[in-house]
Amino acid sequence: MKCAGCGAELQFEDPKKPGFIPRDVFEKKLAEGKEILCQRCFRLKHYGKYEPIELSSDFKKELKTVLSSFDMVLWVIDITDFEGSYREDIKSLLKNKKVIYVINKIDLLPKAVSYKELKDWLKKRIKTEHPEDIRLVSSKTGFGINSLKKHILSFDDNKALIIGISNTGKSSLVNRLAEHTTLVSPLPGTTLGMLRRKLKSARFYIFDTPGITTKDRAIDLLDIECQHKIAKSDRLTRKTFKIDQKRALLVGGMAFITVNYEGELKPIFQIFTYENVVLHETNLSKALELWKERRGDFLIPPCRKDELENVDFKESHFCMVEEKELVMPGLFWINVKRGPFKIKILHPEKVTPKLRSRLIKPKR
């Protein structure tokens, strides 16, 4: 039997796969002769809630099928987690589409970063032939929403597909833009349920898709409740550190950082992260034991002591200079105030820290 909403084959074994429904719910609905929806479609229809979908080869195939019916795509990108939410594997699916890059959560950046500087930085990173399609917004404050709406309506089209990695603020953005909700059955060949939303005061429709999980961001390793606790921040924490080789910096229970340098001057760096992430500096001699024993109670994230028990960790080494920032996707980035120095970071194996061109000037 298939789901009446998305057409997926109903199954009782795996909640993470399409068509899942608890067996007792299925039997009750069947006996009562009521419409039978999979768990994902039921939550979508009655609560407007999406179940995140993993960025797997199957999902990419479905998304490619859906994209064939749209000329315009709104891609929501989180500026506080740019490396985690702007992805080349997604961009490759959007070739030959009119893509509007909606850069969300700009209200969380330090006020010292001007919009011009931010736009210039984004142009270098995104490399679009149409830089006017990079739109800065805040779904929290409403900044840029009217400008984005005018830009959308300036094109000769009446619909757009909206996509984005989970926790980028996509749902809040859609609520700012749109007024009407309709459960939409999937297009042929897919099980991807969508919500159709009418743009406010306009005959234009946004087709909202589920948030995408990637499994290679730090936040993706946490359970849903912990993700919400960490990611739903009203502000970013920005803290300055000036540590030597005898100290360590613990970023919750997910990153263990030490430094090495030459000369007498200690390196100075700032770390930007969500406000609920615990940053703890301590003596190196006791740091590793503390990091392992207090993970999930004092050192958050994770939010439970057993949450990362099956996660393997590895070491990565970087040479830090003032022109670069170190990013751990889905959790934090480090901005150098005084360098150079070497940094060693112990982190989840599936999450790859990376260097990028600086977003924030060192002397700011």
DRENKOL-132215 format. One record per residue (C-alpha): residue in one letter; z, x, y. Coordinates in steps of 0.25 Angstrom, whole numbers, plus 5000, padded with zeros to 4 digits. Example, Ala and Ser with C-alpha at 12.3 -4.5 7.8 and 13.67 -1.06 7.14 Angstrom:
a503150494982/s502950554996/
//
This chain:
m500050005000/k499750055014/c500450045027/a500049925036/g500150015048/c499450145045/g498850125032/a499550235025/e499950225010/l501350175009/q502350275002/f503850285000/e504050434998/d503750515011/p504150465025/k503350575031/k502050535025/p501150415030/g501450275023/f502950295021/i503850175019/p505250165013/r505050094999/d506149985002/v505449955015/f504049945008/e504649854997/k505349765007/k504049745016/l503249725004/a504149614998/e504149545012/g502649555014/k502849625027/e501949735033/i502149865027/l502149985036/c502450135033/q503750185040/r502950255051/c502050135054/f503350045054/r504050135064/l502850145072/k502549995073/h504049945075/y504650055083/g503450135089/k503950255082/y503050365075/e503350445063/p502950585067/i501750635059/e501650785054/l500450865059/s499850875045/s498450885040/d498450745037/f498950705050/k497850785057/k496850715049/e497350585053/l497450625068/k496050675067/t495550535062/v496350465073/l495850555084/s494450515080/s494650375087/f495150445100/d494550525111/m495850545119/v497150605114/l498450625122/w499150745116/v500650745119/i501150895120/d502650925123/i502651035133/t504051085128/d503451105114/f502051135118/e501851235106/g502351125096/s501551005102/y500251065106/r499551105093/e498151165091/d498051085077/i498250955085/k497251005096/s496251035086/l496250885082/l495950845096/k494650915098/n493550835106/k494650735110/k495150715125/v496550765124/i497550745135/y498750845133/v499950775137/i501050875140/n502350805139/k503850835142/i503450925154/d504750875161/l505550965151/l504951095156/p505651175167/k505351125181/a504851275184/v503651245176/s502651185185/y501551085180/k500451185184/e501051295176/l501251195164/k499851145165/d499251295166/w500051325154/l499551205146/k498151235150/k498251375144/r498851315131/i498051185129/k496751245133/t496051115136/e494751095143/h495350985151/p496651035157/e496850905165/d497150845151/i498450915150/r499450815156/l500850845159/v501850735156/s503250695154/s503450575145/k504950575149/t504750575164/g503450505165/f502850625172/g501350635171/i501150505163/n500350435174/s499450555176/l499250555161/k498950415160/k497850425171/h497250545164/i497150465151/l496450345158/s495550435165/f494750455153/d493750355147/d494550305135/n495550195132/k496350265121/a497050395117/l497750455105/i499150515108/i499650625099/g500750735100/i501750815092/s503150735089/n504150755100/t503150775111/g503550645119/k502350575115/s502950445112/s503650445126/l502350485133/v501650365126/n502750275131/r502550325145/l501050295144/a500850175136/e501350035135/h500849965122/t501149995108/t500349955096/l500450005081/v499050055078/s498550065064/p497950205060/l496450235061/p495650235049/g496050355040/t497350385046/t498850335044/l499150375058/g499850255065/m499750245080/l500350165092/r499350115102/r499950125116/k499250065129/l499250145141/k500050085152/s499250005162/a497950045155/r496950005144/f497150135137/y497850155123/i498650275118/f498750285102/d500050355099/t500150435087/p501350485079/g502050615084/i501550735076/t502550835069/t502150975066/k503251035057/d503051165065/r503951135077/a505451165077/i505751015080/d504850975068/l505851035058/l506950935063/d507150795059/i506750675068/e508050655074/c508350795077/q506950805083/h507250695093/k508550755096/i507950885100/a506550845106/k507050725114/s507550815125/d507650775140/r507550925144/l507251065138/t508451165137/r508051295144/k509051405142/t508951555145/f509451665136/k509651815138/i510051865124/d510052005118/q509852055103/k511252015099/r511051865103/a510251755096/l509751615102/l509851495092/v508951385095/g509651275088/g509551305073/m508051325074/a507851455081/f508551595081/i508151685092/t508451835094/v507851935104/n507552085105/y507252165117/e507152305123/g507952345135/e509252295142/l508752165147/k508952045138/p507751945137/i507851815144/f507251695139/q507351545140/i507251445129/f506751305131/t507051195121/y507551055119/e508951015125/n509550985112/v509251125106/v510451215105/l510151355110/h511251445106/e511451595109/t512351675100/n512651815094/l511551865085/s512651905074/k513051765072/a511851685076/l511051675063/e512251615056/l512551515067/w511151475068/k511051435053/e512451375052/r512451295065/r510951245064/g510951095065/d512351075071/f512551165083/l511151225083/i510251105085/p509151085081/p509151055070/c510050935071/r510650945056/k511151065049/d510151035037/e508951005045/l508251145044/e508851185030/n507451185024/v506851265036/d506451405035/f506551505047/k505851625050/e505851735061/s504851755072/h504751865082/f504151865096/c504051955108/m504451885121/v503851905134/e503951825147/e502451775146/k502751705133/e503651595127/l504151575113/v504051435108/m504651375095/p503851245094/g504751125094/l505951185099/f505951285111/w505251395119/i505751525125/n505351575138/v505551725142/k506251755155/r506351905152/g505651985141/p505052045133/f505952035121/k505752005106/i506251875100/k506551835086/i506651695082/l507051625069/h506451495067/p505951385057/e504751445049/k503851325052/v504051335067/t503251455074/p503751505087/k502651555096/l502451625109/r501651555121/s501351585135/r502551555144/l502651415149/i503751445159/k503751575167/p504851675164/k505451675178/r505551525179/
//
